[in-house]
Amino acid sequence: MFHRLLITLVAGVISLNSAFPQAGFIPPLKMPLFLSANFGELRPDHYHSGIDIRTQGTGREVVAADDGYVYYLLVSPVGFGRAVFIRHPSGLSTVYGHLESFAPGIEEYVKTLQYRNKSFSVTISPPQDRFPVKKGQLIGYSGNSGSSNGPHLHFEVRKSDSEKPVNPLRYQFGITDNIKPVIERLVVYPANKGTFINGRNGKLFLSVAGASGKYELGQELAIHGMAGFGITSYDFMNDTPNRFGINAIEMTIDSIPWFRYEVNEFSFSESRYINAHIDYEESVRRNIDIEKLFVLPNDRLSLYRTYMNNGLFDFSDGKSHLVTISVKDGSGNQSVLAFNVKPGIEMQDIFPVMADSLETIMPFAKDNYFESDGVKVSIPAGALYDTLHFSFRILPRDPRFYSRIYHIHNRFTPLQRQYTLSIKPDSVPSGQSSKMVLVQIDERGTVTCSGGKYTGGFVTANLYSLGTYAVGIDTVAPVIWANGLKSNPDLTGRSEIRIKIKDDFSGIRSYEGLIDNKWALFEYDAKNDVIIYKPDPVRLEKGKRHTLAVTVSDNCGNTAVFNSEFTW
């Protein structure tokens, strides 16, 4: 059958043992290591770039995994929160994220620059000789800062020359894993309208039976035409209840290697291609992570080691075929799903293919432009992962919005790059053009702000999501809750002042806290909508009454102000 296939063969990489620099790392925590997430797990729009180590609370001592020097420091209300980056002589670097605080010398250095820049968020590249570290030296304390959903240490190993993250579990940290992955379901995808899977031209979800590394289908499978496969699978480790992602997938068809995928290192610049690798629609609709065993035309992931015919197979020859899919975790534990595909029935005459006159063909390799009354859509070359049969509809008006509602294809189609959407409002309230934004409306009617700017008679935004959009407006200022400070309280002995700030639509753009008319360092915990001031005896005089002023602005320029006095 090979004369009927367009065969694509991607050369395998050299041995990973020789590709990975060697290092004598020690664990970054002085406690037994148990993980809550592993390397390369599927996350929204990206791969997880390290391992998450459970800390059973905050304040655990975090130490350097090897000799080196601090080359980067980060403080942010999102992402890694507080993080330390260390270069090592081995050619590797390590990253320690979501810290509660830095080691004392680093902490004061960072705070000085925060006050100098009048910003809680800072990115710092210290001189190479500023913070040399020895293996096992304290560099900070574990926490829950940034986008962390619970106390833990995010730990990464990177190649220093490229900043590519590599799997930390390739270096021995004493983590035990002898449990084989679980294969949960198989999904079969038609490659075109001439493919029929168990008599239907649509993707089919199949249950999988088995355990202890051996799995089989719970029903028969018959295919006619070109098709591809996907699986849902997960892993466990010893002595922890968490589910983990898998490390590698291989598929053979009739014992011929057909597809191989492995996550041992990747580039941050390619991480968004995860949306081409997964079934993006199922991820958005149902929060199900299905990894596809075929490659879309514009999927540039380097994690595909070998594939033939983009992972698709033509089942039109009237023969049965043996498909074997194996998955491995980072410790090499393997599970296998094996099944036979029987010849399917060709059914084109029963279900004739009808052309859809409302669709516009958008090739993925070209710039694409669509314009209708009151709306413009510009999708650049390379933004799509495959040629798109673009659909467009105008929906009934809604009095909540300042324009017609436009159905721009659907929000279940992933994009690698942003596209530009412009919508013309029916009217612009006097003096409020700067507060107009694009809004997205989902299937449940939930409205979210997508940003944008009014210019040239249109509200325009660069977006990653297609879907249903209209023009909205945000004229409501953020809310500041500081009830505990309204009565000029005595805060003597208190370690911090916490103020709740929140904006429910366009989002908080900036905030500023002044004490005695001077800029003060308020930490921003974005996930909890809180800013926190920790009185500093060096910068705040004790035993006196002080004035406090907090100003918060949203992304449409609406501003809220809070004033109070307190004694400390």
C-alpha positions as CSV (number, residue, x, y, z in Angstrom):
1,M,0.0,0.0,0.0
2,F,3.0,2.3,0.3
3,H,2.6,3.5,-3.3
4,R,-0.7,5.1,-2.2
5,L,0.8,7.0,0.7
6,L,2.4,10.4,0.9
7,I,5.1,9.3,3.3
8,T,6.7,11.8,5.6
9,L,9.6,10.6,7.7
10,V,11.1,12.9,10.4
11,A,14.5,11.8,11.5
12,G,14.8,10.7,15.1
13,V,17.0,12.7,17.5
14,I,20.3,11.6,18.8
15,S,20.5,9.7,22.1
16,L,19.0,11.9,24.8
17,N,21.7,10.8,27.2
18,S,24.3,12.4,25.0
19,A,22.1,15.5,24.3
20,F,21.5,16.3,27.9
21,P,24.5,17.9,29.8
22,Q,25.4,16.0,33.0
23,A,25.1,17.6,36.4
24,G,25.4,16.7,40.1
25,F,22.2,18.3,41.3
26,I,20.9,18.0,44.9
27,P,17.2,18.4,45.7
28,P,16.1,22.1,46.0
29,L,14.2,21.4,49.2
30,K,15.5,19.8,52.4
31,M,12.7,17.3,52.6
32,P,11.6,14.2,50.6
33,L,10.3,15.2,47.2
34,F,6.7,14.5,46.2
35,L,5.4,16.0,43.0
36,S,2.0,17.6,42.2
37,A,2.9,18.1,38.5
38,N,5.6,16.8,36.2
39,F,7.5,18.1,33.2
40,G,5.7,18.6,29.9
41,E,2.2,18.4,31.2
42,L,-0.6,19.9,29.0
43,R,-1.6,23.3,30.2
44,P,-3.8,26.1,28.5
45,D,-1.7,27.4,25.6
46,H,1.6,25.9,26.8
47,Y,3.5,23.0,28.2
48,H,4.5,22.8,31.8
49,S,8.2,23.7,31.8
50,G,9.3,22.1,35.1
51,I,8.2,20.0,38.0
52,D,5.9,21.2,40.9
53,I,7.1,20.0,44.3
54,R,4.7,19.7,47.2
55,T,5.8,21.8,50.2
56,Q,3.0,21.2,52.7
57,G,2.6,24.9,53.2
58,T,4.8,27.9,52.8
59,G,8.1,28.9,54.3
60,R,10.2,25.9,53.4
61,E,13.9,26.6,52.8
62,V,14.8,26.5,49.1
63,V,18.4,25.9,48.3
64,A,20.6,26.0,45.2
65,A,20.8,22.6,43.4
66,D,24.4,23.2,42.5
67,D,27.2,25.8,42.5
68,G,26.7,28.9,40.3
69,Y,25.4,32.4,40.3
70,V,22.1,34.2,40.2
71,Y,21.6,35.6,36.7
72,Y,17.9,36.7,36.9
73,L,15.4,37.6,39.5
74,L,11.6,38.0,38.8
75,V,8.8,39.5,40.8
76,S,5.3,39.4,39.2
77,P,1.7,39.1,40.3
78,V,1.2,36.3,37.8
79,G,3.3,33.5,36.3
80,F,6.2,32.4,38.5
81,G,5.5,35.1,41.1
82,R,8.9,35.5,42.9
83,A,11.6,33.4,41.2
84,V,15.3,32.9,41.2
85,F,17.3,31.8,38.2
86,I,20.8,30.3,38.6
87,R,23.5,29.5,36.1
88,H,25.7,26.5,36.7
89,P,29.2,25.5,35.3
90,S,27.6,22.3,33.8
91,G,26.0,24.4,31.0
92,L,22.6,24.1,32.8
93,S,20.5,26.6,34.7
94,T,17.9,26.1,37.4
95,V,14.7,28.0,38.1
96,Y,12.9,28.3,41.5
97,G,9.4,29.8,41.2
98,H,6.4,30.8,43.4
99,L,8.6,31.8,46.3
100,E,7.2,33.5,49.4
101,S,10.4,35.5,49.8
102,F,14.1,35.6,48.7
103,A,17.1,34.9,51.0
104,P,17.8,38.1,53.0
105,G,20.5,39.6,50.8
106,I,18.6,39.0,47.7
107,E,15.3,40.3,49.3
108,E,16.8,43.7,50.2
109,Y,18.5,44.0,46.8
110,V,15.1,43.4,45.1
111,K,13.2,45.7,47.4
112,T,15.7,48.5,46.8
113,L,15.1,48.2,43.0
114,Q,11.3,48.1,43.5
115,Y,11.4,51.4,45.4
116,R,13.8,52.8,42.8
117,N,11.5,51.8,40.0
118,K,8.3,52.5,41.9
119,S,7.0,49.1,40.8
120,F,6.1,45.8,42.6
121,S,6.7,43.9,39.3
122,V,10.4,43.9,38.4
123,T,12.8,41.8,36.2
124,I,16.4,42.0,37.3
125,S,19.6,40.7,35.8
126,P,22.2,41.1,38.6
127,P,25.9,41.3,37.7
128,Q,27.5,37.9,37.6
129,D,29.5,38.5,40.7
130,R,26.6,39.9,42.8
131,F,25.1,36.7,44.0
132,P,27.4,33.7,43.7
133,V,25.9,30.6,45.3
134,K,27.2,27.2,46.6
135,K,25.3,23.9,46.3
136,G,22.9,23.8,49.1
137,Q,22.9,27.5,49.9
138,L,19.7,29.2,50.9
139,I,18.2,31.3,48.1
140,G,14.6,31.7,49.3
141,Y,11.5,30.3,51.0
142,S,8.7,28.4,49.3
143,G,5.4,30.1,48.8
144,N,2.3,30.5,46.7
145,S,3.1,33.6,44.7
146,G,2.1,34.4,41.1
147,S,-0.3,32.1,39.3
148,S,0.2,29.3,41.8
149,N,-3.0,27.5,42.8
150,G,-1.5,26.2,46.1
151,P,1.8,26.2,48.0
152,H,4.5,24.5,46.1
153,L,7.9,25.0,44.5
154,H,8.1,25.2,40.7
155,F,11.5,23.8,39.8
156,E,13.1,23.9,36.3
157,V,16.3,22.7,34.6
158,R,17.2,24.6,31.4
159,K,20.0,24.5,28.9
160,S,21.9,27.7,29.6
161,D,22.8,28.5,25.9
162,S,19.2,28.2,24.6
163,E,17.0,28.6,27.8
164,K,15.2,25.4,26.6
165,P,13.7,23.6,29.6
166,V,14.6,20.0,29.9
167,N,13.0,17.2,32.1
168,P,14.4,17.6,35.6
169,L,13.6,13.9,36.3
170,R,16.5,13.0,34.0
171,Y,18.6,14.1,37.0
172,Q,18.3,11.9,40.1
173,F,16.3,13.6,42.9
174,G,15.2,10.4,44.7
175,I,11.6,10.4,43.3
176,T,10.1,6.9,43.1
177,D,7.8,6.0,40.2
178,N,7.2,2.4,39.2
179,I,3.5,2.8,38.3
180,K,2.5,2.3,34.7
181,P,0.4,5.0,32.9
182,V,-3.4,4.6,32.5
183,I,-4.9,4.7,29.0
184,E,-8.4,6.0,29.4
185,R,-10.0,6.3,25.9
186,L,-9.3,6.2,22.2
187,V,-10.6,8.8,19.7
188,V,-10.8,8.2,16.0
189,Y,-10.8,11.2,13.6
190,P,-11.9,11.2,9.9
191,A,-9.4,13.0,7.7
192,N,-12.0,14.1,5.2
193,K,-15.7,13.7,4.2
194,G,-14.9,10.4,2.5
195,T,-13.9,8.7,5.7
196,F,-16.4,6.6,7.6
197,I,-15.8,5.3,11.1
198,N,-18.2,2.6,12.2
199,G,-20.5,3.9,9.4
200,R,-20.3,7.6,10.3
201,N,-18.3,10.6,9.1
202,G,-17.5,12.0,12.5
203,K,-15.0,11.5,15.3
204,L,-15.7,8.5,17.5
205,F,-15.0,8.1,21.2
206,L,-14.2,4.6,22.3
207,S,-13.9,3.3,25.8
208,V,-10.7,1.3,26.7
209,A,-10.6,-1.7,29.1
210,G,-7.6,-3.0,30.9
211,A,-5.0,-2.3,33.7
212,S,-1.4,-2.8,34.6
213,G,-0.1,-1.7,31.3
214,K,-2.3,-3.8,29.0
215,Y,-5.4,-2.3,27.3
216,E,-7.9,-3.2,24.6
217,L,-10.9,-1.7,23.0
218,G,-14.3,-2.4,24.4
219,Q,-16.0,-2.7,21.0
220,E,-15.2,-3.3,17.3
221,L,-13.8,-0.6,15.1
222,A,-14.3,-0.5,11.3
223,I,-12.8,2.3,9.2
224,H,-13.0,3.2,5.5
225,G,-10.8,6.0,4.2
226,M,-8.1,8.2,5.8
227,A,-8.2,8.5,9.6
228,G,-6.1,9.5,12.6
229,F,-6.1,8.6,16.3
230,G,-6.0,10.4,19.6
231,I,-5.8,9.2,23.2
232,T,-6.5,10.4,26.7
233,S,-3.9,9.0,29.1
234,Y,-2.4,10.0,32.5
235,D,0.1,8.7,35.0
236,F,0.5,8.2,38.7
237,M,3.6,8.3,40.9
238,N,4.3,6.4,44.2
239,D,3.0,7.9,47.4
240,T,1.1,10.8,45.9
241,P,-2.6,11.0,44.8
242,N,-2.0,13.5,41.9
243,R,-2.5,12.6,38.3
244,F,0.4,13.4,35.9
245,G,1.0,13.8,32.2
246,I,2.7,11.2,30.1
247,N,6.1,11.6,28.6
248,A,6.0,9.7,25.2
249,I,3.5,8.2,22.8
250,E,4.4,5.7,20.0
251,M,2.1,4.1,17.4
252,T,2.8,1.3,15.0
253,I,0.4,0.1,12.3
254,D,1.0,-3.5,11.2
255,S,4.3,-3.3,13.1
256,I,5.5,-0.3,11.1
257,P,6.6,2.7,13.2
258,W,4.0,5.3,12.3
259,F,4.1,8.1,14.9
260,R,6.4,8.9,17.8
261,Y,6.1,11.9,20.2
262,E,8.4,12.6,23.2
263,V,8.5,15.5,25.7
264,N,12.1,15.8,27.1
265,E,12.9,19.3,26.1
266,F,11.2,22.1,24.2
267,S,11.5,25.8,23.3
268,F,9.3,28.4,24.9
269,S,8.7,29.9,21.4
270,E,7.0,26.7,20.3
271,S,5.0,25.9,23.4
272,R,1.8,27.4,22.0
273,Y,1.8,24.7,19.3
274,I,0.3,22.5,22.1
275,N,-3.1,23.7,20.7
276,A,-2.4,21.9,17.5
277,H,-1.3,18.7,19.2
278,I,-4.4,18.4,21.4
279,D,-8.0,18.2,20.4
280,Y,-8.5,21.9,21.1
281,E,-12.3,21.8,20.7
282,E,-12.7,19.1,23.4
283,S,-10.3,21.0,25.6
284,V,-12.4,24.2,25.4
285,R,-15.9,22.5,25.5
286,R,-15.4,19.8,28.0
287,N,-11.9,20.3,29.6
288,I,-10.8,16.9,28.2
289,D,-7.1,16.6,27.2
290,I,-6.9,14.4,24.0
291,E,-3.5,14.1,22.5
292,K,-3.6,13.5,18.7
293,L,-1.4,11.0,17.0
294,F,-1.3,12.9,13.8
295,V,0.2,16.2,12.8
296,L,-1.7,19.2,11.4
297,P,0.0,20.9,8.4
298,N,1.1,24.0,10.3
299,D,2.1,22.2,13.5
300,R,5.8,23.1,14.0
301,L,6.4,21.2,17.3
302,S,9.8,19.7,17.7
303,L,8.4,17.0,19.9
304,Y,7.4,14.8,17.0
305,R,10.4,12.4,16.6
306,T,9.1,10.2,13.7
307,Y,5.9,10.2,11.7
308,M,4.6,8.8,8.4
309,N,1.9,10.5,6.3
310,N,1.5,13.1,9.1
311,G,0.3,10.2,11.3
312,L,-2.8,9.5,9.2
313,F,-3.5,6.1,7.7
314,D,-5.6,5.1,4.7
315,F,-7.9,2.2,5.6
316,S,-9.4,1.9,2.1
317,D,-7.7,-1.4,1.1
318,G,-10.4,-3.7,2.4
319,K,-7.9,-5.4,4.9
320,S,-7.7,-5.6,8.6
321,H,-4.8,-3.7,10.3
322,L,-3.2,-4.0,13.7
323,V,-2.7,-0.7,15.6
324,T,-0.5,-0.6,18.7
325,I,-0.3,2.5,20.8
326,S,2.2,2.7,23.7
327,V,2.6,5.5,26.2
328,K,5.5,6.0,28.6
329,D,6.0,8.2,31.7
330,G,9.2,10.0,32.5
331,S,10.5,7.0,34.4
332,G,10.1,4.6,31.5
333,N,7.0,2.8,32.7
334,Q,5.0,1.7,29.7
335,S,1.4,0.9,28.9
336,V,0.1,-0.5,25.6
337,L,-3.2,-0.4,23.8
338,A,-3.6,-2.9,20.9
339,F,-6.6,-3.3,18.6
340,N,-7.6,-4.4,15.1
341,V,-9.2,-2.1,12.6
342,K,-11.6,-4.0,10.3
343,P,-12.5,-2.8,6.8
344,G,-15.3,-0.2,6.8
345,I,-18.0,0.5,4.3
346,E,-17.7,3.3,1.7
347,M,-20.9,5.4,2.1
348,Q,-20.4,8.5,-0.2
349,D,-23.5,7.7,-2.2
350,I,-25.7,7.6,1.0
351,F,-24.4,10.9,2.4
352,P,-23.4,13.1,-0.6
353,V,-21.0,15.9,0.2
354,M,-22.7,19.3,-0.2
355,A,-20.9,22.5,-0.7
356,D,-21.5,25.2,1.9
357,S,-21.9,28.5,0.1
358,L,-21.5,30.5,3.3
359,E,-18.0,29.3,3.9
360,T,-14.8,31.1,2.9
361,I,-11.7,29.0,2.3
362,M,-8.7,30.4,4.3
363,P,-5.4,28.7,3.6
364,F,-3.1,28.5,6.6
365,A,0.0,29.6,4.7
366,K,-1.5,32.9,3.4
367,D,-2.8,36.1,4.8
368,N,-6.6,36.0,4.9
369,Y,-9.0,38.9,5.0
370,F,-12.7,39.0,5.4
371,E,-15.0,42.0,5.5
372,S,-18.7,42.4,5.8
373,D,-21.0,45.3,6.9
374,G,-19.5,46.7,10.1
375,V,-16.8,44.1,10.7
376,K,-13.3,43.3,9.4
377,V,-11.3,40.1,10.1
378,S,-7.6,39.8,9.3
379,I,-5.8,36.5,9.9
380,P,-2.1,36.5,9.1
381,A,-0.2,33.7,7.5
382,G,0.8,31.0,10.0
383,A,-1.9,31.8,12.5
384,L,-4.0,28.8,11.5
385,Y,-2.8,25.2,11.9
386,D,-4.8,24.0,8.9
387,T,-6.8,25.4,6.0
388,L,-10.0,26.9,7.5
389,H,-13.5,26.7,6.1
390,F,-14.4,30.1,7.6
391,S,-18.0,30.7,8.6
392,F,-19.7,34.0,9.4
393,R,-23.1,35.0,10.6
394,I,-24.8,38.2,11.9
395,L,-26.9,37.5,15.0
396,P,-30.0,39.4,16.3
397,R,-29.3,42.6,18.1
398,D,-28.9,42.8,21.9
399,P,-29.6,46.1,23.8
400,R,-26.6,45.5,26.0
401,F,-24.2,46.1,23.2
402,Y,-23.3,49.0,20.9
403,S,-23.0,47.0,17.7
404,R,-24.5,44.1,15.9
405,I,-23.3,40.7,17.2
406,Y,-21.0,38.8,14.8
407,H,-20.3,35.1,14.8
408,I,-16.7,35.0,13.7
409,H,-16.4,31.2,12.9
410,N,-16.2,29.6,16.4
411,R,-14.1,29.8,19.5
412,F,-13.1,26.1,19.2
413,T,-10.5,26.7,16.4
414,P,-7.0,27.3,17.8
415,L,-4.7,30.0,16.6
416,Q,-0.9,30.2,16.8
417,R,-0.7,33.9,16.2
418,Q,-3.1,36.7,16.9
419,Y,-5.6,38.0,14.3
420,T,-7.1,41.4,14.1
421,L,-10.8,42.0,14.6
422,S,-12.5,45.4,14.0
423,I,-16.2,46.1,14.7
424,K,-18.0,49.3,13.9
425,P,-20.3,50.5,16.8
426,D,-23.8,51.8,15.9
427,S,-23.3,54.8,18.2
428,V,-20.6,56.2,20.4
429,P,-21.6,57.8,23.7
430,S,-20.3,61.4,24.0
431,G,-16.9,61.5,25.5
432,Q,-16.7,57.8,26.1
433,S,-15.0,56.4,23.0
434,S,-12.0,55.4,25.0
435,K,-14.1,53.2,27.2
436,M,-15.4,51.1,24.3
437,V,-14.1,47.5,24.0
438,L,-14.8,44.3,22.1
439,V,-16.7,41.7,24.1
440,Q,-17.0,37.9,23.5
441,I,-20.2,36.1,24.1
442,D,-20.0,32.3,24.7
443,E,-22.7,29.7,24.2
444,R,-24.2,30.3,27.7
445,G,-24.4,34.0,27.1
446,T,-21.5,34.9,29.4
447,V,-19.9,38.2,28.3
448,T,-16.1,38.7,28.8
449,C,-14.0,41.7,27.8
450,S,-11.6,41.2,25.0
451,G,-10.0,44.7,25.1
452,G,-9.4,46.9,22.1
453,K,-9.3,50.5,21.1
454,Y,-11.7,52.8,19.3
455,T,-10.0,54.4,16.3
456,G,-11.1,55.2,12.7
457,G,-14.7,54.5,13.5
458,F,-14.0,50.9,14.6
459,V,-13.2,49.2,17.9
460,T,-10.1,47.0,17.1
461,A,-8.3,44.4,19.0
462,N,-5.7,41.7,18.4
463,L,-7.0,38.4,19.6
464,Y,-6.1,34.7,19.9
465,S,-9.7,33.5,19.9
466,L,-12.4,33.4,17.2
467,G,-16.0,33.3,18.3
468,T,-19.0,35.6,18.8
469,Y,-18.2,39.3,19.3
470,A,-19.8,42.7,19.7
471,V,-18.9,46.2,21.0
472,G,-19.4,46.9,24.7
473,I,-18.4,49.6,27.1
474,D,-16.8,49.8,30.5
475,T,-17.7,52.9,32.5
476,V,-17.5,51.3,36.0
477,A,-14.5,52.0,38.2
478,P,-12.7,49.2,40.1
479,V,-13.8,48.5,43.7
480,I,-11.5,49.0,46.7
481,W,-12.4,47.2,50.0
482,A,-10.5,48.5,53.0
483,N,-13.1,48.5,55.7
484,G,-10.6,47.8,58.4
485,L,-8.9,51.1,57.7
486,K,-11.8,53.5,57.7
487,S,-11.7,54.4,61.4
488,N,-8.1,55.6,61.5
489,P,-7.0,52.4,63.3
490,D,-4.0,51.7,65.4
491,L,-2.0,49.1,63.5
492,T,0.9,48.9,66.0
493,G,2.3,45.4,65.9
494,R,0.5,44.4,62.8
495,S,2.7,42.8,60.1
496,E,0.7,43.9,57.1
497,I,-2.1,45.9,55.6
498,R,-4.3,44.0,53.2
499,I,-6.6,45.9,50.7
500,K,-9.0,44.1,48.3
501,I,-9.0,45.5,44.8
502,K,-11.2,44.2,42.0
503,D,-12.5,45.0,38.5
504,D,-15.1,42.7,37.0
505,F,-14.9,43.6,33.4
506,S,-11.9,45.2,31.6
507,G,-9.5,44.2,34.4
508,I,-7.0,46.1,36.5
509,R,-4.3,48.0,34.6
510,S,-2.5,49.7,37.4
511,Y,-2.5,50.5,41.1
512,E,-0.5,52.8,43.3
513,G,-0.2,53.1,47.1
514,L,1.2,56.2,48.8
515,I,2.0,56.5,52.5
516,D,2.7,60.1,53.7
517,N,2.6,61.1,50.0
518,K,5.5,58.8,49.2
519,W,5.4,55.7,47.0
520,A,5.0,52.5,49.1
521,L,5.6,48.9,48.1
522,F,2.3,47.1,47.9
523,E,2.6,43.5,46.8
524,Y,-0.1,42.4,44.3
525,D,-1.6,39.0,44.8
526,A,-3.7,39.0,41.6
527,K,-5.3,35.6,42.0
528,N,-6.8,36.7,45.3
529,D,-7.4,40.4,44.2
530,V,-5.4,41.7,47.2
531,I,-2.6,44.3,47.5
532,I,-0.5,43.9,50.7
533,Y,1.7,46.5,52.4
534,K,4.3,45.2,55.0
535,P,5.4,48.1,57.2
536,D,9.2,48.6,56.8
537,P,10.9,50.2,59.9
538,V,13.6,51.5,57.5
539,R,11.1,53.4,55.4
540,L,8.2,54.0,57.8
541,E,8.6,55.8,61.2
542,K,7.1,54.0,64.2
543,G,4.7,55.5,66.7
544,K,3.2,58.1,64.3
545,R,0.0,58.7,62.4
546,H,0.4,58.2,58.7
547,T,-1.7,59.0,55.7
548,L,-2.6,56.3,53.1
549,A,-3.8,56.8,49.6
550,V,-4.6,54.0,47.1
551,T,-5.4,54.6,43.5
552,V,-6.6,51.8,41.2
553,S,-7.3,52.1,37.4
554,D,-8.8,49.6,35.0
555,N,-8.0,49.0,31.3
556,C,-10.6,51.5,30.2
557,G,-9.3,54.3,32.3
558,N,-11.9,54.2,35.1
559,T,-10.3,55.0,38.4
560,A,-11.1,54.5,42.1
561,V,-9.4,56.2,45.0
562,F,-9.2,55.3,48.7
563,N,-7.9,57.5,51.5
564,S,-7.3,56.8,55.1
565,E,-5.1,57.4,58.1
566,F,-3.5,54.9,60.5
567,T,-1.1,54.7,63.4
568,W,1.8,52.3,63.4
